[in-house]
Amino acid sequence: LLAYFAFETGSLKCFVLSGIVGGLSSSTKYQGFEALLWGPLALFLFSIKQKKNPFTGLFDHRILLYFFCFALFFTLGSPFWILDFKQFQNDFLSTWCWYKTTGMGQLGYEGSWSWIYYLTGPLNYGLGTPLLMVGILGIFYLLFRFCLKNVFVIAFPIIYFGIAGFSKIHSSRYMIPLIPFLCLSAAVLFHSIFSRIKNLKI
């Protein structure tokens, strides 16, 4: 949300706050490192909106402060990565191996094609088939109804689902962050359809 505000306004404050929250979320759960993408994406799209070269903007002081705040608050939340780097490295690699079927894994949860599993399992049962289908159609609708705001909003569910699907361990709870986005995209699609029907002259 803060990264979205940074994209909308280009505000230094929003970039700083987004970096802080991203660093803390990554400290809480290492999957939060995905938040590293949202600062650069926000500035990249903001530069396009301002009709500036988006690649030169990536060296802007706002993005440097974003990365600094991200690293600082990750360190404040998990100082042991510096104080005891060897143990941190071992724990990180152990976590990485846990998600691979050739690693430690967790018996009964290994599998392949995790994308299909998440679609037909947790998301399907969590949302119900009709809402899930409309939510997916809504994401495609936002994708093809191209505008920078849409790109920024749907980037999260697409990238998050793509990364989650690479794991060889099935964990249903990882789909929880996608549910609000699917509900919102379904709402946008319904609103668009019924607005068009309402405006039809018969």
C-alpha positions as protocol buffer text, in pm:
chain_id: "A"
residue {
  index: 1
  type: LEU
  ca { x: 0 y: 0 z: 0 }
}
residue {
  index: 2
  type: LEU
  ca { x: 281 y: 242 z: 88 }
}
residue {
  index: 3
  type: ALA
  ca { x: 462 y: 154 z: -234 }
}
residue {
  index: 4
  type: TYR
  ca { x: 141 y: 231 z: -422 }
}
residue {
  index: 5
  type: PHE
  ca { x: 127 y: 574 z: -257 }
}
residue {
  index: 6
  type: ALA
  ca { x: 492 y: 620 z: -357 }
}
residue {
  index: 7
  type: PHE
  ca { x: 398 y: 539 z: -716 }
}
residue {
  index: 8
  type: GLU
  ca { x: 103 y: 781 z: -709 }
}
residue {
  index: 9
  type: THR
  ca { x: 282 y: 1075 z: -549 }
}
residue {
  index: 10
  type: GLY
  ca { x: 657 y: 1020 z: -588 }
}
residue {
  index: 11
  type: SER
  ca { x: 680 y: 1132 z: -224 }
}
residue {
  index: 12
  type: LEU
  ca { x: 1011 y: 1070 z: -46 }
}
residue {
  index: 13
  type: LYS
  ca { x: 816 y: 1001 z: 275 }
}
residue {
  index: 14
  type: CYS
  ca { x: 621 y: 719 z: 106 }
}
residue {
  index: 15
  type: PHE
  ca { x: 940 y: 558 z: -27 }
}
residue {
  index: 16
  type: VAL
  ca { x: 1099 y: 575 z: 319 }
}
residue {
  index: 17
  type: LEU
  ca { x: 793 y: 429 z: 494 }
}
residue {
  index: 18
  type: SER
  ca { x: 764 y: 158 z: 229 }
}
residue {
  index: 19
  type: GLY
  ca { x: 1128 y: 61 z: 283 }
}
residue {
  index: 20
  type: ILE
  ca { x: 1078 y: 49 z: 660 }
}
residue {
  index: 21
  type: VAL
  ca { x: 771 y: -176 z: 638 }
}
residue {
  index: 22
  type: GLY
  ca { x: 938 y: -395 z: 374 }
}
residue {
  index: 23
  type: GLY
  ca { x: 1244 y: -444 z: 593 }
}
residue {
  index: 24
  type: LEU
  ca { x: 1035 y: -533 z: 898 }
}
residue {
  index: 25
  type: SER
  ca { x: 818 y: -776 z: 700 }
}
residue {
  index: 26
  type: SER
  ca { x: 1129 y: -947 z: 562 }
}
residue {
  index: 27
  type: SER
  ca { x: 1269 y: -975 z: 911 }
}
residue {
  index: 28
  type: THR
  ca { x: 945 y: -1136 z: 1027 }
}
residue {
  index: 29
  type: LYS
  ca { x: 926 y: -1380 z: 734 }
}
residue {
  index: 30
  type: TYR
  ca { x: 1203 y: -1415 z: 476 }
}
residue {
  index: 31
  type: GLN
  ca { x: 948 y: -1439 z: 195 }
}
residue {
  index: 32
  type: GLY
  ca { x: 899 y: -1069 z: 262 }
}
residue {
  index: 33
  type: PHE
  ca { x: 1216 y: -1006 z: 59 }
}
residue {
  index: 34
  type: GLU
  ca { x: 982 y: -987 z: -237 }
}
residue {
  index: 35
  type: ALA
  ca { x: 903 y: -636 z: -108 }
}
residue {
  index: 36
  type: LEU
  ca { x: 1241 y: -528 z: -247 }
}
residue {
  index: 37
  type: LEU
  ca { x: 1073 y: -517 z: -588 }
}
residue {
  index: 38
  type: TRP
  ca { x: 803 y: -264 z: -503 }
}
residue {
  index: 39
  type: GLY
  ca { x: 1023 y: 40 z: -439 }
}
residue {
  index: 40
  type: PRO
  ca { x: 1202 y: 20 z: -777 }
}
residue {
  index: 41
  type: LEU
  ca { x: 874 y: -65 z: -952 }
}
residue {
  index: 42
  type: ALA
  ca { x: 700 y: 234 z: -791 }
}
residue {
  index: 43
  type: LEU
  ca { x: 973 y: 475 z: -903 }
}
residue {
  index: 44
  type: PHE
  ca { x: 1001 y: 315 z: -1248 }
}
residue {
  index: 45
  type: LEU
  ca { x: 628 y: 360 z: -1317 }
}
residue {
  index: 46
  type: PHE
  ca { x: 620 y: 704 z: -1154 }
}
residue {
  index: 47
  type: SER
  ca { x: 899 y: 817 z: -1390 }
}
residue {
  index: 48
  type: ILE
  ca { x: 701 y: 690 z: -1689 }
}
residue {
  index: 49
  type: LYS
  ca { x: 394 y: 876 z: -1562 }
}
residue {
  index: 50
  type: GLN
  ca { x: 606 y: 1194 z: -1541 }
}
residue {
  index: 51
  type: LYS
  ca { x: 731 y: 1129 z: -1896 }
}
residue {
  index: 52
  type: LYS
  ca { x: 1089 y: 1088 z: -1777 }
}
residue {
  index: 53
  type: ASN
  ca { x: 1347 y: 822 z: -1855 }
}
residue {
  index: 54
  type: PRO
  ca { x: 1250 y: 544 z: -1607 }
}
residue {
  index: 55
  type: PHE
  ca { x: 1598 y: 390 z: -1605 }
}
residue {
  index: 56
  type: THR
  ca { x: 1780 y: 703 z: -1488 }
}
residue {
  index: 57
  type: GLY
  ca { x: 1523 y: 731 z: -1209 }
}
residue {
  index: 58
  type: LEU
  ca { x: 1646 y: 405 z: -1058 }
}
residue {
  index: 59
  type: PHE
  ca { x: 1952 y: 592 z: -927 }
}
residue {
  index: 60
  type: ASP
  ca { x: 1732 y: 857 z: -768 }
}
residue {
  index: 61
  type: HIS
  ca { x: 1791 y: 941 z: -400 }
}
residue {
  index: 62
  type: ARG
  ca { x: 1441 y: 811 z: -320 }
}
residue {
  index: 63
  type: ILE
  ca { x: 1524 y: 458 z: -427 }
}
residue {
  index: 64
  type: LEU
  ca { x: 1859 y: 466 z: -249 }
}
residue {
  index: 65
  type: LEU
  ca { x: 1681 y: 569 z: 70 }
}
residue {
  index: 66
  type: TYR
  ca { x: 1425 y: 294 z: 12 }
}
residue {
  index: 67
  type: PHE
  ca { x: 1699 y: 29 z: 1 }
}
residue {
  index: 68
  type: PHE
  ca { x: 1878 y: 186 z: 298 }
}
residue {
  index: 69
  type: CYS
  ca { x: 1562 y: 184 z: 513 }
}
residue {
  index: 70
  type: PHE
  ca { x: 1483 y: -170 z: 400 }
}
residue {
  index: 71
  type: ALA
  ca { x: 1830 y: -295 z: 502 }
}
residue {
  index: 72
  type: LEU
  ca { x: 1834 y: -94 z: 827 }
}
residue {
  index: 73
  type: PHE
  ca { x: 1498 y: -215 z: 955 }
}
residue {
  index: 74
  type: PHE
  ca { x: 1563 y: -573 z: 845 }
}
residue {
  index: 75
  type: THR
  ca { x: 1882 y: -553 z: 1053 }
}
residue {
  index: 76
  type: LEU
  ca { x: 1700 y: -401 z: 1351 }
}
residue {
  index: 77
  type: GLY
  ca { x: 1451 y: -688 z: 1338 }
}
residue {
  index: 78
  type: SER
  ca { x: 1712 y: -958 z: 1275 }
}
residue {
  index: 79
  type: PRO
  ca { x: 2048 y: -827 z: 1401 }
}
residue {
  index: 80
  type: PHE
  ca { x: 2188 y: -1180 z: 1424 }
}
residue {
  index: 81
  type: TRP
  ca { x: 2245 y: -1183 z: 1046 }
}
residue {
  index: 82
  type: ILE
  ca { x: 2542 y: -956 z: 1123 }
}
residue {
  index: 83
  type: LEU
  ca { x: 2625 y: -1065 z: 1478 }
}
residue {
  index: 84
  type: ASP
  ca { x: 2625 y: -1435 z: 1390 }
}
residue {
  index: 85
  type: PHE
  ca { x: 2637 y: -1447 z: 1010 }
}
residue {
  index: 86
  type: LYS
  ca { x: 2752 y: -1810 z: 994 }
}
residue {
  index: 87
  type: GLN
  ca { x: 2449 y: -1934 z: 1189 }
}
residue {
  index: 88
  type: PHE
  ca { x: 2221 y: -1707 z: 985 }
}
residue {
  index: 89
  type: GLN
  ca { x: 2366 y: -1852 z: 665 }
}
residue {
  index: 90
  type: ASN
  ca { x: 2312 y: -2208 z: 788 }
}
residue {
  index: 91
  type: ASP
  ca { x: 1952 y: -2133 z: 892 }
}
residue {
  index: 92
  type: PHE
  ca { x: 1878 y: -1960 z: 562 }
}
residue {
  index: 93
  type: LEU
  ca { x: 2017 y: -2249 z: 357 }
}
residue {
  index: 94
  type: SER
  ca { x: 1826 y: -2499 z: 574 }
}
residue {
  index: 95
  type: THR
  ca { x: 1505 y: -2309 z: 503 }
}
residue {
  index: 96
  type: TRP
  ca { x: 1588 y: -2307 z: 131 }
}
residue {
  index: 97
  type: CYS
  ca { x: 1646 y: -2683 z: 133 }
}
residue {
  index: 98
  type: TRP
  ca { x: 1318 y: -2741 z: 317 }
}
residue {
  index: 99
  type: TYR
  ca { x: 1130 y: -2614 z: 11 }
}
residue {
  index: 100
  type: LYS
  ca { x: 1304 y: -2856 z: -225 }
}
residue {
  index: 101
  type: THR
  ca { x: 1198 y: -3217 z: -259 }
}
residue {
  index: 102
  type: THR
  ca { x: 1564 y: -3311 z: -281 }
}
residue {
  index: 103
  type: GLY
  ca { x: 1630 y: -3128 z: 46 }
}
residue {
  index: 104
  type: MET
  ca { x: 1488 y: -3188 z: 392 }
}
residue {
  index: 105
  type: GLY
  ca { x: 1128 y: -3122 z: 293 }
}
residue {
  index: 106
  type: GLN
  ca { x: 831 y: -3233 z: 496 }
}
residue {
  index: 107
  type: LEU
  ca { x: 688 y: -3574 z: 421 }
}
residue {
  index: 108
  type: GLY
  ca { x: 341 y: -3562 z: 272 }
}
residue {
  index: 109
  type: TYR
  ca { x: 369 y: -3204 z: 147 }
}
residue {
  index: 110
  type: GLU
  ca { x: 609 y: -3250 z: -143 }
}
residue {
  index: 111
  type: GLY
  ca { x: 486 y: -3224 z: -497 }
}
residue {
  index: 112
  type: SER
  ca { x: 529 y: -3064 z: -835 }
}
residue {
  index: 113
  type: TRP
  ca { x: 323 y: -2818 z: -1038 }
}
residue {
  index: 114
  type: SER
  ca { x: 252 y: -2612 z: -729 }
}
residue {
  index: 115
  type: TRP
  ca { x: 72 y: -2349 z: -940 }
}
residue {
  index: 116
  type: ILE
  ca { x: -198 y: -2603 z: -1031 }
}
residue {
  index: 117
  type: TYR
  ca { x: -215 y: -2725 z: -672 }
}
residue {
  index: 118
  type: TYR
  ca { x: -271 y: -2373 z: -537 }
}
residue {
  index: 119
  type: LEU
  ca { x: -536 y: -2293 z: -799 }
}
residue {
  index: 120
  type: THR
  ca { x: -733 y: -2614 z: -760 }
}
residue {
  index: 121
  type: GLY
  ca { x: -676 y: -2651 z: -387 }
}
residue {
  index: 122
  type: PRO
  ca { x: -638 y: -2361 z: -141 }
}
residue {
  index: 123
  type: LEU
  ca { x: -764 y: -2081 z: -366 }
}
residue {
  index: 124
  type: ASN
  ca { x: -1050 y: -2286 z: -504 }
}
residue {
  index: 125
  type: TYR
  ca { x: -1168 y: -2401 z: -160 }
}
residue {
  index: 126
  type: GLY
  ca { x: -1091 y: -2068 z: 5 }
}
residue {
  index: 127
  type: LEU
  ca { x: -1281 y: -1848 z: -240 }
}
residue {
  index: 128
  type: GLY
  ca { x: -1514 y: -2091 z: -412 }
}
residue {
  index: 129
  type: THR
  ca { x: -1488 y: -2171 z: -781 }
}
residue {
  index: 130
  type: PRO
  ca { x: -1714 y: -1890 z: -914 }
}
residue {
  index: 131
  type: LEU
  ca { x: -1535 y: -1612 z: -723 }
}
residue {
  index: 132
  type: LEU
  ca { x: -1193 y: -1753 z: -806 }
}
residue {
  index: 133
  type: MET
  ca { x: -1277 y: -1766 z: -1177 }
}
residue {
  index: 134
  type: VAL
  ca { x: -1412 y: -1411 z: -1180 }
}
residue {
  index: 135
  type: GLY
  ca { x: -1109 y: -1292 z: -981 }
}
residue {
  index: 136
  type: ILE
  ca { x: -870 y: -1443 z: -1235 }
}
residue {
  index: 137
  type: LEU
  ca { x: -1070 y: -1294 z: -1522 }
}
residue {
  index: 138
  type: GLY
  ca { x: -1056 y: -962 z: -1338 }
}
residue {
  index: 139
  type: ILE
  ca { x: -676 y: -976 z: -1327 }
}
residue {
  index: 140
  type: PHE
  ca { x: -667 y: -1040 z: -1703 }
}
residue {
  index: 141
  type: TYR
  ca { x: -915 y: -756 z: -1750 }
}
residue {
  index: 142
  type: LEU
  ca { x: -687 y: -518 z: -1557 }
}
residue {
  index: 143
  type: LEU
  ca { x: -387 y: -648 z: -1749 }
}
residue {
  index: 144
  type: PHE
  ca { x: -537 y: -585 z: -2092 }
}
residue {
  index: 145
  type: ARG
  ca { x: -705 y: -259 z: -1989 }
}
residue {
  index: 146
  type: PHE
  ca { x: -356 y: -118 z: -1974 }
}
residue {
  index: 147
  type: CYS
  ca { x: -270 y: 173 z: -1747 }
}
residue {
  index: 148
  type: LEU
  ca { x: 19 y: 226 z: -1506 }
}
residue {
  index: 149
  type: LYS
  ca { x: -203 y: 202 z: -1197 }
}
residue {
  index: 150
  type: ASN
  ca { x: -333 y: -137 z: -1309 }
}
residue {
  index: 151
  type: VAL
  ca { x: 20 y: -261 z: -1378 }
}
residue {
  index: 152
  type: PHE
  ca { x: 131 y: -169 z: -1028 }
}
residue {
  index: 153
  type: VAL
  ca { x: -168 y: -326 z: -852 }
}
residue {
  index: 154
  type: ILE
  ca { x: -169 y: -659 z: -1037 }
}
residue {
  index: 155
  type: ALA
  ca { x: 211 y: -695 z: -1029 }
}
residue {
  index: 156
  type: PHE
  ca { x: 192 y: -824 z: -672 }
}
residue {
  index: 157
  type: PRO
  ca { x: -49 y: -1118 z: -720 }
}
residue {
  index: 158
  type: ILE
  ca { x: 117 y: -1222 z: -1047 }
}
residue {
  index: 159
  type: ILE
  ca { x: 474 y: -1214 z: -915 }
}
residue {
  index: 160
  type: TYR
  ca { x: 380 y: -1357 z: -576 }
}
residue {
  index: 161
  type: PHE
  ca { x: 189 y: -1649 z: -731 }
}
residue {
  index: 162
  type: GLY
  ca { x: 475 y: -1711 z: -974 }
}
residue {
  index: 163
  type: ILE
  ca { x: 733 y: -1729 z: -694 }
}
residue {
  index: 164
  type: ALA
  ca { x: 511 y: -1944 z: -468 }
}
residue {
  index: 165
  type: GLY
  ca { x: 460 y: -2192 z: -751 }
}
residue {
  index: 166
  type: PHE
  ca { x: 832 y: -2263 z: -779 }
}
residue {
  index: 167
  type: SER
  ca { x: 834 y: -2418 z: -433 }
}
residue {
  index: 168
  type: LYS
  ca { x: 824 y: -2798 z: -421 }
}
residue {
  index: 169
  type: ILE
  ca { x: 650 y: -2789 z: -84 }
}
residue {
  index: 170
  type: HIS
  ca { x: 275 y: -2723 z: -81 }
}
residue {
  index: 171
  type: SER
  ca { x: 173 y: -2480 z: 192 }
}
residue {
  index: 172
  type: SER
  ca { x: -185 y: -2355 z: 167 }
}
residue {
  index: 173
  type: ARG
  ca { x: -136 y: -2056 z: 395 }
}
residue {
  index: 174
  type: TYR
  ca { x: 93 y: -1892 z: 140 }
}
residue {
  index: 175
  type: MET
  ca { x: -210 y: -1813 z: -73 }
}
residue {
  index: 176
  type: ILE
  ca { x: -373 y: -1591 z: 192 }
}
residue {
  index: 177
  type: PRO
  ca { x: -214 y: -1266 z: 58 }
}
residue {
  index: 178
  type: LEU
  ca { x: -367 y: -1331 z: -285 }
}
residue {
  index: 179
  type: ILE
  ca { x: -728 y: -1347 z: -165 }
}
residue {
  index: 180
  type: PRO
  ca { x: -784 y: -968 z: -126 }
}
residue {
  index: 181
  type: PHE
  ca { x: -641 y: -904 z: -474 }
}
residue {
  index: 182
  type: LEU
  ca { x: -866 y: -1166 z: -634 }
}
residue {
  index: 183
  type: CYS
  ca { x: -1170 y: -1021 z: -456 }
}
residue {
  index: 184
  type: LEU
  ca { x: -1080 y: -669 z: -568 }
}
residue {
  index: 185
  type: SER
  ca { x: -1017 y: -774 z: -929 }
}
residue {
  index: 186
  type: ALA
  ca { x: -1351 y: -959 z: -932 }
}
residue {
  index: 187
  type: ALA
  ca { x: -1523 y: -645 z: -800 }
}
residue {
  index: 188
  type: VAL
  ca { x: -1361 y: -429 z: -1069 }
}
residue {
  index: 189
  type: LEU
  ca { x: -1473 y: -669 z: -1342 }
}
residue {
  index: 190
  type: PHE
  ca { x: -1832 y: -682 z: -1212 }
}
residue {
  index: 191
  type: HIS
  ca { x: -1846 y: -305 z: -1178 }
}
residue {
  index: 192
  type: SER
  ca { x: -1724 y: -261 z: -1535 }
}
residue {
  index: 193
  type: ILE
  ca { x: -1974 y: -514 z: -1675 }
}
residue {
  index: 194
  type: PHE
  ca { x: -2277 y: -377 z: -1491 }
}
residue {
  index: 195
  type: SER
  ca { x: -2182 y: -17 z: -1567 }
}
residue {
  index: 196
  type: ARG
  ca { x: -2185 y: -102 z: -1938 }
}
residue {
  index: 197
  type: ILE
  ca { x: -2519 y: -285 z: -1907 }
}
residue {
  index: 198
  type: LYS
  ca { x: -2668 y: 12 z: -1721 }
}
residue {
  index: 199
  type: ASN
  ca { x: -2559 y: 251 z: -1993 }
}
residue {
  index: 200
  type: LEU
  ca { x: -2703 y: 41 z: -2277 }
}
residue {
  index: 201
  type: LYS
  ca { x: -2995 y: 205 z: -2453 }
}
residue {
  index: 202
  type: ILE
  ca { x: -3258 y: -49 z: -2549 }
}
